Amino acid sequence: MNSSLSTGFLWLISGVPGSGKSTVAAALAAKYPKSAHLPMDDLRQLVRSGLASPLDWNAETALQFEIARRNAARLAADYVANGFTVVIDDVVREGDMPQYLPHLGGLMPRKVLLSPSIFVVHRRNLQRTNKSFDTKILEPVATRMHGQLLAGCPPEAGWVVLDTSTQSVNDTVDTILKRFERVAV
């Protein structure tokens, strides 16, 4: 924790499965004296019966992501209003921001796309132990989404895009903080 960091920010960390979103988001949140980490996967897992798989995208999947994003935004707004920094991790593009923005109470998130090379993503997915399924099935999904996220998270819309292929988690967090240190609250 770094007590010299100001609190009250909202971070949105995006990337393909295996890009390090949850790990980086947790490490970024830990830098602040008061923080909350809201992993989209965890919010979606609140559904106990009828959970729609993001690997087989359909109308129900889209609805469940929209509900989770709306609720993540509401939680984030409440935490930030009470002095916390919030870090949301989600596979999200600029086109998905309307699912968040109306529920953020005017907050503008600091948007970061983690974009390691697809080869690094595949290696990381194969090494994952935090999933209850064979992570090899993530390979075609990550491959397809890699380019979509790069195109869908443009710097012109305020996204900071980072190739984290050779960075450690701590290096990535330090890079994120340095990129935003001159941004006004």
C-alpha positions as CSV (number, residue, x, y, z in Angstrom):
1,M,0.0,0.0,0.0
2,N,1.1,3.5,-0.8
3,S,-0.5,6.0,1.5
4,S,0.6,8.9,-0.6
5,L,-1.7,7.9,-3.4
6,S,-5.0,9.9,-3.5
7,T,-8.1,7.9,-3.2
8,G,-11.5,8.3,-5.0
9,F,-10.6,7.1,-8.4
10,L,-12.3,4.6,-10.6
11,W,-10.2,2.3,-12.8
12,L,-11.5,0.0,-15.5
13,I,-9.0,-2.7,-16.5
14,S,-9.8,-4.6,-19.7
15,G,-8.1,-7.4,-21.7
16,V,-8.6,-10.8,-23.1
17,P,-8.8,-13.9,-20.9
18,G,-5.2,-14.5,-19.7
19,S,-4.1,-10.9,-20.1
20,G,-3.7,-10.4,-16.3
21,K,-6.8,-8.3,-15.6
22,S,-7.8,-9.7,-12.3
23,T,-4.2,-10.0,-11.0
24,V,-3.2,-6.5,-12.1
25,A,-6.5,-5.1,-10.8
26,A,-6.0,-6.6,-7.4
27,A,-2.4,-5.4,-7.2
28,L,-3.5,-1.9,-8.3
29,A,-6.2,-1.8,-5.7
30,A,-3.7,-2.9,-3.0
31,K,-1.7,0.3,-3.7
32,Y,-4.4,2.5,-2.2
33,P,-5.1,3.0,1.5
34,K,-8.9,2.5,0.8
35,S,-9.9,0.4,-2.2
36,A,-12.3,-2.1,-3.6
37,H,-11.7,-4.6,-6.5
38,L,-14.7,-5.6,-8.5
39,P,-14.0,-8.5,-10.8
40,M,-16.7,-8.9,-13.4
41,D,-16.3,-12.7,-13.3
42,D,-17.2,-12.7,-9.6
43,L,-20.2,-10.5,-10.1
44,R,-21.4,-12.7,-12.9
45,Q,-20.9,-15.8,-10.6
46,L,-23.6,-14.4,-8.3
47,V,-26.0,-16.1,-10.7
48,R,-26.4,-19.6,-9.2
49,S,-28.8,-21.1,-11.7
50,G,-28.9,-20.2,-15.4
51,L,-25.4,-18.6,-15.7
52,A,-24.8,-18.0,-19.4
53,S,-21.4,-18.8,-20.7
54,P,-19.3,-16.1,-22.3
55,L,-17.8,-18.7,-24.5
56,D,-21.1,-19.3,-26.2
57,W,-22.3,-15.7,-26.6
58,N,-26.1,-15.2,-27.0
59,A,-28.8,-12.9,-25.9
60,E,-28.9,-14.3,-22.3
61,T,-25.1,-13.8,-22.0
62,A,-25.4,-10.2,-23.2
63,L,-28.2,-9.6,-20.7
64,Q,-26.2,-11.1,-17.8
65,F,-23.1,-9.0,-18.6
66,E,-25.3,-5.9,-18.9
67,I,-26.8,-6.6,-15.4
68,A,-23.3,-7.2,-13.9
69,R,-21.9,-4.1,-15.4
70,R,-24.8,-1.9,-14.3
71,N,-24.3,-3.3,-10.7
72,A,-20.5,-2.9,-10.8
73,A,-21.0,0.7,-11.8
74,R,-23.5,1.3,-9.0
75,L,-21.2,-0.3,-6.4
76,A,-18.2,1.6,-7.8
77,A,-20.1,5.0,-7.5
78,D,-21.0,4.2,-3.9
79,Y,-17.5,3.2,-2.9
80,V,-15.9,6.2,-4.7
81,A,-18.4,8.6,-3.1
82,N,-17.2,7.3,0.3
83,G,-13.5,7.8,-0.4
84,F,-12.5,4.5,-1.9
85,T,-10.6,3.9,-5.1
86,V,-12.3,1.2,-7.1
87,V,-10.8,-1.1,-9.7
88,I,-13.2,-3.0,-12.0
89,D,-11.8,-5.7,-14.3
90,D,-13.8,-6.8,-17.3
91,V,-13.5,-7.8,-20.9
92,V,-14.9,-4.5,-22.1
93,R,-14.6,-2.2,-25.1
94,E,-15.6,1.4,-25.6
95,G,-18.8,0.3,-27.2
96,D,-19.8,-1.4,-23.9
97,M,-19.4,1.9,-21.9
98,P,-23.1,2.8,-22.1
99,Q,-23.7,-0.2,-19.8
100,Y,-21.5,1.5,-17.2
101,L,-21.7,5.3,-17.6
102,P,-25.4,6.0,-16.7
103,H,-24.8,4.3,-13.4
104,L,-21.5,5.9,-12.4
105,G,-23.0,9.1,-11.0
106,G,-20.8,11.2,-13.3
107,L,-17.6,9.4,-12.6
108,M,-15.2,8.9,-15.6
109,P,-13.2,5.8,-15.3
110,R,-9.5,5.6,-16.0
111,K,-9.5,3.0,-18.8
112,V,-6.6,0.6,-19.3
113,L,-6.4,-2.2,-21.9
114,L,-3.8,-4.9,-21.0
115,S,-2.7,-6.2,-24.4
116,P,0.2,-8.7,-24.1
117,S,1.1,-10.6,-27.2
118,I,-1.4,-13.4,-28.1
119,F,1.5,-15.9,-27.6
120,V,1.9,-14.7,-24.0
121,V,-1.9,-14.8,-23.5
122,H,-2.0,-18.5,-24.7
123,R,0.9,-19.4,-22.5
124,R,-0.7,-17.8,-19.4
125,N,-4.1,-19.4,-20.1
126,L,-2.4,-22.8,-20.3
127,Q,-0.7,-22.2,-16.9
128,R,-3.9,-21.0,-15.1
129,T,-5.1,-23.0,-12.1
130,N,-7.9,-20.7,-11.0
131,K,-10.5,-22.0,-13.5
132,S,-12.8,-25.1,-13.1
133,F,-12.5,-26.0,-16.8
134,D,-9.8,-26.8,-19.3
135,T,-8.3,-23.4,-20.2
136,K,-7.3,-24.7,-23.6
137,I,-10.8,-23.7,-24.7
138,L,-9.9,-20.1,-24.1
139,E,-7.3,-20.1,-27.0
140,P,-9.7,-19.4,-29.9
141,V,-11.7,-16.9,-27.8
142,A,-8.6,-15.0,-26.8
143,T,-7.3,-15.1,-30.4
144,R,-10.5,-13.7,-31.8
145,M,-10.9,-11.1,-29.1
146,H,-7.3,-9.9,-29.1
147,G,-7.7,-7.8,-32.2
148,Q,-11.3,-6.8,-31.3
149,L,-10.2,-5.3,-28.1
150,L,-7.3,-3.4,-29.6
151,A,-9.7,-1.9,-32.2
152,G,-12.5,-1.4,-29.6
153,C,-10.4,0.4,-26.9
154,P,-8.9,3.3,-28.9
155,P,-6.6,5.9,-27.2
156,E,-8.7,8.6,-28.8
157,A,-11.5,7.5,-26.4
158,G,-9.2,7.7,-23.4
159,W,-7.9,4.2,-23.3
160,V,-4.3,3.6,-22.3
161,V,-3.2,0.5,-24.2
162,L,-0.3,-1.4,-22.6
163,D,1.7,-4.3,-24.1
164,T,2.5,-6.1,-20.9
165,S,4.2,-9.1,-22.5
166,T,7.5,-8.7,-20.7
167,Q,6.3,-6.9,-17.6
168,S,5.7,-8.3,-14.1
169,V,2.5,-7.5,-12.3
170,N,4.3,-4.8,-10.2
171,D,5.9,-3.3,-13.3
172,T,2.5,-3.2,-15.0
173,V,0.9,-1.5,-12.0
174,D,3.8,1.0,-11.8
175,T,3.4,1.8,-15.6
176,I,-0.3,2.3,-15.1
177,L,0.2,4.7,-12.2
178,K,2.9,6.6,-14.1
179,R,0.7,7.0,-17.2
180,F,-2.0,8.6,-15.1
181,E,0.0,10.6,-12.5
182,R,-0.6,13.9,-14.3
183,V,-4.3,13.3,-14.8
184,A,-6.5,15.6,-12.7
185,V,-8.9,14.1,-10.2
